[in-house]
Amino acid sequence: MIDGNPTNFQAEVVEASHDQPVLVDFWAPWCAPCGVLGPILEKLEREGGGAFKLVKVDADDSPALMQAWGVRSLPTVVVFRGGQPVDRFVGARPEGEVRAFVARLSPRPGEDLLQQARNLLSLGEWPRAAEVLRTVLALNPSLDAVRATYVHALLRQGDATLARHAFGPLRERARADLKLAALAAMIDASEATADVDDEAPLQAAVDAAPADPAARLRLAQWRMARGRWQDAMDALLDLVRIDRAFGNDAGRRGLLAVFELCDDAALVRGYRRRLSAGLF
């Protein structure tokens, strides 16, 4: 525990927070709730073994710091990370609540790997991203959002079999979660077209039989499995126009899945309007 003041605040709090979370306790000797909260924070710092750093600022001696960081009542606890305030709470709390608050300061297992995976995904490095995400899930299998991203990466690298296996723990949630249901539809599309390496024969089949809904669905699924969202939506809209009922409304259901998967909001809005116009 360190006593903070205007002279050492920059070094002990702002700069130090680049190396570890810094928890600043704004308090005063006359503040009864401060007298309750302070010992709890000091106890948790000792137990944490360096998980965070505690700095106590006497508000009576440091009114400029109170003003600078928007502290209007005591006690106020402000968390600094990376040179910035990222969280706070006001007033004395029971030890259990303070303990839960402090627990959020610790990095989750695989957090650095998760950032690495996000960078790889942004570059379209699907196999490498999938490998990193698999490691993250090995550390913490309960991260459903990470699992969904892992499944998506597997699909983009063409491994539908492993994607379906990895999707297993999410299957029940997919009944009520539109994004997970869309991911399940992408798995189906990938499996349905796993034996086709090139789009040309699928397009040729559509050109040869423009009124054949099965050929058009297969083309749409091939495009969907490869993340070619706009091309997939074009084929699915054509399917809706040709045969709305085909495959238990496969065209509309496929479009709704792509709407959830595509991250181009403006593009999705345009195709939603086109779908609505076609249906009504």
C-alpha positions in Angstrom: 0.0 0.0 0.0 1.3 3.5 -0.9 0.1 6.9 0.1 -0.7 8.9 -3.0 -0.4 12.7 -3.4 -0.1 15.2 -6.2 3.6 14.8 -6.3 3.8 11.0 -6.8 0.4 10.3 -8.4 1.7 10.3 -12.0 4.4 7.8 -11.3 2.7 5.6 -8.7 -0.7 5.5 -10.4 -0.8 6.6 -14.0 2.6 5.2 -15.1 2.5 2.2 -12.8 -0.9 1.1 -14.2 0.8 0.2 -17.5 2.4 -2.7 -15.6 -0.4 -3.8 -13.3 -3.9 -2.5 -12.3 -3.7 0.3 -9.7 -6.6 0.7 -7.3 -6.9 4.2 -5.8 -8.8 4.6 -2.6 -9.9 8.3 -2.1 -10.6 8.6 1.7 -10.4 10.9 4.7 -9.7 10.4 8.4 -13.1 11.8 9.4 -15.0 9.5 7.0 -16.5 6.6 8.9 -17.3 4.4 5.8 -13.7 5.0 4.7 -12.6 3.4 7.9 -14.6 0.3 7.1 -13.5 0.0 3.5 -9.8 0.8 3.9 -8.8 -2.3 5.9 -10.7 -4.5 3.4 -8.8 -3.1 0.5 -5.5 -3.5 2.3 -6.3 -7.1 3.2 -7.2 -8.0 -0.4 -4.0 -6.3 -1.7 -1.9 -8.5 0.7 -3.8 -11.6 -0.4 -3.5 -10.7 -4.1 0.3 -11.1 -4.1 0.8 -8.4 -6.7 -2.4 -8.8 -8.7 -3.0 -5.1 -8.1 -1.4 -2.1 -6.4 -3.3 -0.1 -3.8 -2.7 3.6 -3.5 -4.6 5.6 -0.8 -5.2 9.3 -1.3 -6.2 11.5 1.6 -8.8 13.8 0.1 -8.1 16.5 2.6 -4.5 16.7 1.5 -5.2 16.3 -2.2 -8.3 18.3 -3.3 -6.7 18.9 -6.7 -6.6 15.1 -7.3 -10.2 14.8 -6.2 -11.2 17.4 -8.8 -9.0 16.0 -11.6 -10.5 12.5 -11.3 -14.1 13.5 -10.7 -14.3 12.3 -7.1 -17.3 14.0 -5.3 -17.9 11.7 -2.3 -16.0 9.5 0.0 -14.9 6.8 -0.1 -14.4 6.5 -3.9 -12.3 3.7 -5.4 -11.0 4.3 -8.9 -9.2 1.6 -11.0 -6.4 2.6 -13.4 -5.2 0.4 -16.2 -3.0 1.4 -19.1 -2.7 4.9 -17.8 -6.5 5.5 -17.7 -9.3 5.2 -15.2 -11.3 2.1 -16.3 -13.7 1.4 -13.4 -14.9 2.8 -10.0 -17.3 2.4 -7.2 -18.5 4.8 -4.5 -19.2 4.1 -0.8 -18.3 1.3 1.6 -19.2 -2.2 0.4 -19.3 -5.6 2.1 -16.1 -7.6 1.8 -17.7 -10.1 -0.6 -18.7 -7.3 -3.0 -15.2 -5.7 -2.8 -13.6 -9.1 -3.3 -15.7 -9.7 -6.5 -14.8 -6.2 -7.8 -11.1 -6.9 -7.2 -11.4 -10.3 -8.9 -12.3 -8.6 -12.1 -8.9 -6.9 -12.2 -7.0 -10.1 -12.7 -6.5 -11.1 -16.3 -8.5 -14.1 -17.4 -6.7 -17.2 -18.5 -5.7 -16.8 -22.1 -6.5 -13.1 -22.3 -3.2 -12.3 -24.2 -3.8 -15.2 -26.5 -7.3 -14.0 -27.2 -5.9 -10.6 -28.4 -3.5 -12.4 -30.6 -6.4 -14.4 -32.1 -8.3 -11.2 -32.8 -5.4 -9.8 -34.6 -5.1 -12.9 -36.8 -8.8 -12.9 -37.5 -8.6 -9.3 -38.7 -5.9 -10.4 -41.2 -8.0 -13.4 -42.4 -5.4 -15.8 -41.0 -8.0 -18.5 -40.3 -5.9 -21.5 -39.5 -3.5 -19.7 -37.2 -6.4 -17.9 -35.5 -8.2 -21.3 -35.0 -5.1 -22.8 -33.4 -4.8 -19.9 -30.9 -8.5 -20.0 -30.1 -8.3 -23.7 -29.5 -5.6 -23.0 -26.9 -7.8 -20.3 -25.2 -10.6 -22.8 -24.9 -8.3 -25.4 -23.5 -7.6 -22.9 -20.7 -11.2 -21.8 -20.2 -13.8 -24.1 -22.0 -16.7 -22.0 -20.7 -16.1 -19.0 -23.0 -19.0 -19.5 -25.4 -18.2 -16.3 -27.4 -14.7 -17.6 -28.0 -16.0 -21.0 -29.0 -18.4 -19.5 -31.5 -15.5 -17.5 -33.0 -13.4 -20.7 -33.1 -16.1 -22.5 -35.0 -16.3 -19.7 -37.5 -12.6 -19.7 -38.0 -12.7 -23.5 -38.6 -15.4 -23.1 -41.2 -13.5 -20.4 -43.0 -10.5 -22.7 -43.3 -12.8 -25.4 -44.6 -12.9 -27.8 -41.7 -16.7 -28.4 -41.3 -16.3 -31.7 -39.5 -14.2 -30.2 -36.7 -16.4 -27.2 -36.6 -19.6 -29.3 -36.0 -17.8 -31.1 -33.2 -16.6 -27.9 -31.6 -20.1 -26.4 -31.9 -21.6 -29.2 -29.7 -21.6 -27.3 -26.4 -23.4 -24.4 -28.1 -26.2 -26.4 -29.7 -28.9 -25.9 -27.0 -28.2 -22.2 -26.8 -28.6 -22.0 -30.6 -32.3 -22.6 -30.2 -32.8 -19.1 -28.8 -29.7 -17.3 -30.0 -29.9 -16.0 -33.6 -26.2 -15.7 -34.1 -25.5 -19.2 -32.9 -28.4 -20.5 -35.1 -26.8 -18.7 -38.0 -23.5 -20.3 -37.2 -25.3 -23.7 -37.2 -26.7 -22.9 -40.7 -23.2 -22.1 -41.9 -22.0 -25.5 -40.6 -24.8 -27.1 -42.6 -23.8 -25.1 -45.7 -20.2 -26.1 -45.4 -21.0 -29.7 -45.0 -23.4 -29.6 -48.0 -20.7 -28.2 -50.3 -17.6 -29.9 -48.8 -17.1 -31.9 -52.0 -17.0 -28.8 -54.3 -13.7 -27.0 -54.6 -14.7 -24.5 -57.3 -17.8 -22.4 -57.8 -17.8 -22.9 -61.6 -19.8 -26.2 -61.8 -22.4 -24.8 -59.3 -22.9 -21.7 -61.4 -23.0 -23.8 -64.6 -25.8 -25.9 -63.0 -27.8 -22.8 -62.2 -27.3 -21.4 -65.7 -28.4 -24.7 -67.2 -31.5 -24.9 -65.1 -32.5 -21.4 -63.9 -35.7 -22.7 -62.4 -34.1 -25.4 -60.3 -34.2 -24.3 -56.7 -31.9 -27.1 -55.5 -29.1 -25.9 -57.8 -29.5 -22.3 -56.7 -29.5 -23.3 -53.0 -26.3 -25.3 -53.4 -24.6 -22.3 -55.1 -25.8 -20.1 -52.2 -24.5 -22.5 -49.6 -21.0 -22.7 -51.3 -20.8 -18.9 -51.2 -22.0 -18.8 -47.6 -19.5 -21.4 -46.4 -16.7 -19.2 -47.8 -18.0 -16.0 -46.2 -18.9 -14.4 -49.6 -21.9 -12.8 -48.0 -23.2 -10.5 -50.8 -22.9 -13.2 -53.4 -24.7 -15.7 -51.1 -27.5 -13.2 -50.5 -27.9 -12.6 -54.2 -28.4 -16.4 -54.8 -30.7 -16.7 -51.8 -32.9 -13.8 -52.9 -33.1 -15.5 -56.3 -34.2 -18.7 -54.6 -36.9 -16.9 -52.7 -38.2 -15.4 -55.9 -38.1 -18.8 -57.7 -39.6 -21.0 -55.0 -40.4 -19.5 -51.6 -41.5 -22.8 -50.2 -38.5 -24.9 -51.3 -36.6 -26.7 -48.6 -38.9 -25.5 -45.9 -38.4 -21.8 -46.8 -34.6 -22.4 -47.2 -34.0 -19.2 -49.1 -35.5 -16.9 -46.4 -33.9 -18.8 -43.6 -30.5 -18.7 -45.3 -30.8 -14.9 -45.7 -31.7 -14.5 -42.1 -28.6 -16.5 -41.2 -26.3 -14.4 -43.4 -27.8 -11.2 -41.9 -26.5 -12.3 -38.6 -23.1 -13.4 -39.8 -22.3 -10.5 -42.1 -20.6 -7.5 -40.4 -21.4 -5.0 -43.1 -24.5 -3.3 -41.5 -25.3 -1.1 -44.5 -25.2 -4.1 -46.9 -27.4 -6.1 -44.6 -30.0 -3.3 -44.4 -30.2 -3.1 -48.1 -30.8 -6.9 -48.5 -33.3 -6.9 -45.7 -35.3 -4.3 -47.6 -35.0 -6.4 -50.8 -36.2 -9.5 -48.9 -39.2 -7.6 -47.5 -40.1 -6.3 -50.9 -39.9 -9.7 -52.4 -42.1 -11.3 -49.6 -44.8 -8.7 -49.6 
